[in-house]
Amino acid sequence: MTKLYVLDVPENTPVVKVAAEDPAVTVDRIGPYFEVSAEGPIVVDRRATGCRHAVWYSAIAGVSRGSQITQHDKNALRVERI
């Protein structure tokens, strides 16, 4: 399973909201973090989040073992299983 962790602060909420729009994605809470998970890849379009670049590039707290960020640029974030 692909898992991505995002710190629960107001600036990062749009990233989680856009990820949760995908019906294959589940969002849970672990302590002060959102755990975003899916059986397949997790893809978040930056423009859909409305995040500025500074927030976009700092929103990711980590990924689970077996997951890897394969794209994190001005267009999208993509996390996949390795």
C-alpha positions, -999 to 999 in steps of 0.1 A, spaced: 0 0 0 12 35 -8 12 59 21 21 96 24 22 117 56 13 154 58 15 175 90 -20 187 100 -15 225 98 -39 249 80 -14 255 52 -13 218 43 -50 210 44 -56 218 6 -31 190 -3 -50 165 17 -84 177 4 -73 173 -32 -58 139 -26 -91 128 -9 -111 137 -40 -97 105 -56 -121 77 -46 -92 52 -44 -75 74 -16 -82 71 21 -73 98 46 -68 89 83 -51 106 112 -20 94 131 -11 119 159 -6 153 143 -3 139 108 -27 130 80 -20 95 66 -30 95 29 -31 60 15 -41 40 -16 -36 6 -32 -20 23 -62 -3 56 -68 -13 88 -50 -13 118 -74 -20 154 -63 -22 183 -88 -5 214 -73 -28 238 -91 -59 222 -78 -46 227 -42 -40 264 -47 -8 261 -27 20 285 -33 54 269 -41 69 273 -6 40 254 10 38 229 -18 74 218 -14 73 217 24 40 199 29 53 163 28 63 149 62 73 115 49 62 83 31 59 48 44 84 20 39 78 7 4 66 40 -10 86 65 -30 80 100 -42 84 97 -80 73 132 -89 73 164 -68 75 194 -90 56 226 -98 28 205 -115 22 175 -93 31 152 -64 31 114 -72 39 87 -47 41 51 -57 50 17 -43 85 5 -50 
